[in-house]
Amino acid sequence: MNNTKVFRMTFASVYPHYIAKAERKGRTKEEVHAIIHWLTGYDEQALQRQIEKKVDFETFFASAPQIHPNVSKITGVICGYRVEQIEDKLMQQIRYLDKLVDELAKGKTLEKILRK
């Protein structure tokens, strides 16, 4: 599969969709930020800089301070693929984020989403 198109998409172009999906289901922007902070290690200021700079997903994840060590606990299906079986590391990281936002929208508690 050629993932170049997805990797070159700007994080800033997809970010509003994460927020909208959560808010449609009664969740908050702050909860989405908590997920992003947990997954990537970005603090609030660094996250805002990435959005303002309109970095692509490849740069967003490559620049992440630290991908959380518990990402291997994220399992399940997103977009028809089991996230734990995705071989391309970058695509897997993108799908981890998709999966976590999806779990938030489905009503899971933040504690469970963050694998505490």
N, C-alpha and C positions, 0 to 999 in steps of 0.2 A: 504494500500500500504506500502511495506517495503522500506523505504528511506535510510536505513543504508549505502548502497553502495554509494549513492550520497553524504551523509554527510561525508563519510570517504575519498572522493576524495580530493586531495590537491588543494587548491586555485591556487597554482603555475602551476598546470597542465592544468587548464582551462583558466587562465589569458591570455596566448598567443593567444588563440582562440578569446577572446574578442577583443584584439588589431587587429588581422588579419581581423576579420569581419568588424570592423570600417574602417580600412585602405583600404579594398577592395572597400568600398563605398565612398572613398575620405575624410574620417574623420581622426582624429589624435589620437595618443596615449595619448596626453595631455587631449583631450576631454573625453576619457575613464577614465582617472585618475580623472578628475573633477567629473564625475558621481560617481565613487567609493568613493571619498572624501565626496561628498554630502550625499550619502546613509549611510556611515559607521562612518564618523567622523575621519577616519584615515588621518593623514597628509602624505606628501610624504615619509618622512623617516620611519614612522611606517608601511606604506604600503610596502615599499621595504623590511623591516625586516620580515614581514609576508610571503612575496614571498620567501625570502632567507631561512627562517626556514621551508618552505614547509608545512605549517599548513594545516589541513583539513578544509573543509567549516564550520564544527561545531565550531572549535576553532576560525576560522577567524571571524565569526559573534559574537561568545561569547566574544571575546576580543575587539570587535569594541568599540571605545570610546563612540559613541552615534549614534544610528540609528536615522536618521532624523525624526523629528516629523510629516513631511508632507508625509510620506510613504503611508498613507491611501488614498492619492490622486492618487496613481498609480493604474490604472485600466486597464482592457483589458485581452486579451487571449495570453498566451505564452505556447507553447508545449501542446496545446489543453486544458488548464485549465485557468479559470478566476482567475487572481492573487488575487483579493480581496476576493475570496471564499475558498482559500487554508487554511485548518484548522491548519496544522502543522506550527508553527511559523518559524522554521528554513527553511523549504522548501519554505515558502512564501518569506522569505528574499532572498534566492537564486534566486527564480523566479523574484523578484523585480529587482535584478541586471541584470538578463537575459533580462527582459522587457526593462529596460533603455538602455542597449547596443543595443537592437533591434531597439528601437526608434531612437537612434543616427544613426544607419546604414540606416534607412529608410529616413533620411534627416531632421528630426525634429530639430529645433533650440535648443541649449543648454538651453536657458531660459525656453522653454516649457518643456523640459525633466526634468529640476530641479524644476518644479512646482512653478515658481516664479510668 
